Amino acid sequence: MTLSSMVVSRDWQEVSVLECILGGLHMDVAVESEPERALARLTNSKVDALIVDCDLNGTGQFFRELKQEAPRASTVPLVIMGGPQGRQDMEATGAMFAFDKPISVEQAVRTLSAARNMILDGRLRYHRAGLDVPVTLRGKRQKHFGAQLINLSQGGLQVRVNAGFDANDLLRASFELPGTKSGVKADVEVAWSDDHGNVGIRFVKIAAQMQHTLRVWLAQQYFAN
């Protein structure tokens, strides 16, 4: 799945370098030369990475107005730090990354790669993969219950159980990851349940290797969509 980025700059030489780097990182690039137009575009569309040239007139007001808009948890501002005239306090801009002009390709690749990884980590943390595989739930006194897995994330899963299942009795869950030879076993707890047999389950303790396998598998499903 391709991520999106917006570059707010009128420095076309620097923009061309950024377009090349972002393209290599599989990120779509939209370029806006006017902060006002960029703000309007951000209001109406989702952007994963925002890159702003602080030498551009109007960026101070742009950052102030951006803060007043609805929070964009998935947007990562990246400030292109210009000369002394254009430098701004990082905390004031809300930027999480910065690099200098003229752009050093090596530095920009390193910075933008770090930002991309952070964006992906955030997305994958909450990504849920829909599934239809059996799950074994274990309760107190070693009781076993069969269930059907509905969706799965890094933090837990949703299952559908038969009537008579006592959600308060749940201790462990185990299931196979489709397309792999790996299984997942974890200590769990019930996060929620409804009257239709749906149960939300949270991982409490899971082996580090299983957690890694799960993260890799979920990332593969995410990018396959």
C-alpha positions as CSV (number, residue, x, y, z in Angstrom):
1,M,0.0,0.0,0.0
2,T,1.4,3.4,-1.0
3,L,1.7,6.2,1.5
4,S,0.9,9.8,0.6
5,S,3.0,12.9,1.1
6,M,2.7,16.7,0.5
7,V,5.6,19.0,-0.2
8,V,4.8,22.7,0.5
9,S,7.6,24.6,-1.3
10,R,8.4,26.8,-4.2
11,D,12.0,25.7,-4.4
12,W,11.7,23.5,-7.5
13,Q,15.2,22.2,-7.4
14,E,14.7,20.9,-3.9
15,V,11.2,19.7,-4.7
16,S,12.6,17.5,-7.6
17,V,15.1,15.9,-5.2
18,L,12.3,15.2,-2.7
19,E,10.1,13.7,-5.4
20,C,12.8,11.3,-6.4
21,I,13.5,10.2,-2.8
22,L,9.8,9.9,-1.8
23,G,9.1,7.9,-5.0
24,G,11.9,5.5,-4.1
25,L,10.2,5.1,-0.7
26,H,6.9,4.2,-2.4
27,M,5.2,7.5,-1.3
28,D,2.9,9.5,-3.6
29,V,3.9,13.1,-3.8
30,A,1.6,16.2,-4.1
31,V,3.3,19.6,-4.4
32,E,1.8,22.9,-3.3
33,S,3.6,26.2,-3.7
34,E,1.1,28.2,-1.6
35,P,0.6,27.5,2.1
36,E,-3.1,28.6,1.9
37,R,-3.8,26.0,-0.9
38,A,-1.9,23.4,1.0
39,L,-4.0,24.0,4.2
40,A,-7.2,23.7,2.1
41,R,-6.1,20.5,0.6
42,L,-5.1,19.0,4.0
43,T,-8.6,19.9,5.3
44,N,-10.2,17.8,2.6
45,S,-7.8,14.9,2.2
46,K,-5.6,12.6,4.2
47,V,-1.8,13.0,3.9
48,D,0.6,10.8,5.7
49,A,3.7,13.0,5.6
50,L,3.8,16.8,5.4
51,I,7.0,18.4,4.2
52,V,7.2,22.2,4.6
53,D,9.9,24.6,3.4
54,C,10.3,27.1,6.2
55,D,11.9,29.6,3.8
56,L,8.5,30.0,2.1
57,N,6.5,33.1,3.0
58,G,3.4,32.4,5.1
59,T,4.6,29.2,6.7
60,G,4.4,30.7,10.2
61,Q,0.7,31.3,9.8
62,F,0.3,28.0,8.0
63,F,1.6,26.1,11.1
64,R,-0.6,28.1,13.4
65,E,-3.7,27.4,11.4
66,L,-2.7,23.7,11.0
67,K,-2.7,23.3,14.8
68,Q,-6.3,24.7,14.9
69,E,-7.6,22.1,12.5
70,A,-8.9,18.7,13.5
71,P,-6.0,16.5,14.8
72,R,-4.4,14.4,12.1
73,A,-2.8,11.6,14.0
74,S,-1.4,10.0,10.8
75,T,0.1,13.2,9.4
76,V,3.8,13.7,10.2
77,P,5.1,17.2,9.5
78,L,8.6,17.3,8.2
79,V,10.3,20.7,8.1
80,I,12.8,21.6,5.5
81,M,15.0,23.9,7.5
82,G,16.3,26.7,5.4
83,G,18.7,29.5,6.2
84,P,18.6,31.5,9.5
85,Q,15.7,33.6,8.2
86,G,13.5,30.6,7.7
87,R,14.4,28.6,10.8
88,Q,11.6,28.1,13.3
89,D,11.4,26.5,16.7
90,M,10.6,22.7,16.1
91,E,8.1,22.6,19.0
92,A,6.3,25.6,17.6
93,T,5.9,24.1,14.2
94,G,4.9,20.7,15.5
95,A,7.5,19.0,13.4
96,M,8.9,15.6,14.4
97,F,11.8,15.6,11.9
98,A,13.9,18.2,10.2
99,F,16.8,18.5,7.7
100,D,18.7,21.4,6.2
101,K,18.7,23.1,2.8
102,P,20.4,22.7,0.4
103,I,19.1,19.1,0.8
104,S,21.7,16.4,1.4
105,V,20.3,13.3,-0.3
106,E,21.9,11.0,2.3
107,Q,20.4,13.0,5.2
108,A,17.0,13.3,3.5
109,V,16.8,9.6,2.7
110,R,17.6,8.8,6.3
111,T,15.1,11.3,7.7
112,L,12.3,10.4,5.4
113,S,12.9,6.7,5.9
114,A,12.6,7.1,9.6
115,A,9.3,9.1,9.2
116,R,7.9,6.4,6.8
117,N,8.7,3.7,9.3
118,M,7.0,5.6,12.1
119,I,3.9,6.1,9.9
120,L,3.8,2.4,9.0
121,D,4.2,1.4,12.6
122,G,1.3,3.5,13.6
123,R,-0.9,2.1,10.9
124,L,0.1,-1.5,11.5
125,R,-0.5,-1.1,15.3
126,Y,-4.2,-0.6,14.6
127,H,-4.7,-2.6,11.4
128,R,-7.1,-5.5,11.7
129,A,-7.0,-8.4,9.3
130,G,-10.3,-10.2,8.6
131,L,-10.1,-14.0,9.1
132,D,-12.2,-17.1,9.3
133,V,-10.2,-19.7,11.1
134,P,-10.8,-21.7,14.2
135,V,-9.5,-20.6,17.6
136,T,-9.1,-22.6,20.8
137,L,-9.9,-20.7,24.0
138,R,-8.8,-22.1,27.3
139,G,-10.5,-21.1,30.6
140,K,-9.9,-21.8,34.2
141,R,-9.6,-25.5,35.3
142,Q,-8.2,-26.2,31.8
143,K,-11.6,-26.0,30.1
144,H,-11.4,-25.7,26.3
145,F,-13.8,-23.8,24.1
146,G,-14.0,-23.7,20.3
147,A,-14.5,-20.3,18.6
148,Q,-14.2,-18.7,15.2
149,L,-11.7,-15.9,14.6
150,I,-13.2,-12.8,12.9
151,N,-10.3,-10.4,12.9
152,L,-6.8,-10.0,14.2
153,S,-4.5,-7.2,15.2
154,Q,-1.2,-6.8,17.0
155,G,-3.1,-6.2,20.2
156,G,-5.7,-8.9,20.1
157,L,-8.5,-10.5,18.2
158,Q,-12.2,-10.7,17.8
159,V,-13.9,-14.1,17.9
160,R,-17.4,-15.5,17.7
161,V,-18.4,-18.1,20.4
162,N,-21.3,-20.4,20.9
163,A,-24.0,-19.8,23.5
164,G,-23.1,-20.6,27.0
165,F,-19.5,-19.3,26.8
166,D,-18.4,-17.5,30.0
167,A,-16.2,-14.6,29.0
168,N,-15.0,-14.2,32.5
169,D,-13.5,-17.6,32.4
170,L,-11.0,-16.9,29.6
171,L,-7.3,-17.3,30.2
172,R,-5.6,-18.3,26.9
173,A,-6.1,-18.4,23.1
174,S,-4.4,-20.3,20.4
175,F,-4.8,-20.4,16.6
176,E,-2.8,-21.0,13.4
177,L,-1.8,-18.1,11.1
178,P,-3.1,-18.9,7.5
179,G,-0.4,-19.5,4.9
180,T,2.3,-20.2,7.5
181,K,3.5,-23.0,9.7
182,S,3.4,-20.7,12.7
183,G,0.8,-20.8,15.5
184,V,0.0,-18.1,18.0
185,K,-0.5,-18.8,21.7
186,A,-1.1,-16.1,24.2
187,D,-2.4,-15.3,27.6
188,V,-5.5,-13.1,27.1
189,E,-8.3,-11.3,28.7
190,V,-11.7,-10.2,27.5
191,A,-12.0,-6.6,26.5
192,W,-15.7,-6.7,25.6
193,S,-18.5,-9.0,24.6
194,D,-22.1,-8.7,23.2
195,D,-25.3,-10.7,23.1
196,H,-24.6,-12.1,19.7
197,G,-21.6,-14.2,20.6
198,N,-18.9,-11.7,19.6
199,V,-16.0,-11.3,22.0
200,G,-13.1,-8.8,21.8
201,I,-9.9,-10.3,23.3
202,R,-6.8,-8.5,24.3
203,F,-3.3,-10.1,24.4
204,V,-1.9,-9.9,27.9
205,K,1.3,-12.0,27.4
206,I,2.7,-13.3,24.2
207,A,6.2,-14.7,23.5
208,A,8.5,-12.2,21.7
209,Q,9.1,-14.5,18.7
210,M,5.3,-15.0,18.3
211,Q,4.7,-11.3,18.5
212,H,7.3,-10.7,15.8
213,T,5.8,-13.4,13.6
214,L,2.4,-11.9,14.1
215,R,3.6,-8.4,13.2
216,V,5.3,-9.6,10.0
217,W,2.2,-11.6,9.0
218,L,-0.1,-8.6,9.6
219,A,2.2,-6.3,7.6
220,Q,2.1,-8.8,4.7
221,Q,-1.7,-8.8,4.8
222,Y,-1.7,-5.0,5.0
223,F,0.4,-4.5,1.9
224,A,-1.4,-7.2,0.0
225,N,-4.7,-5.2,0.1
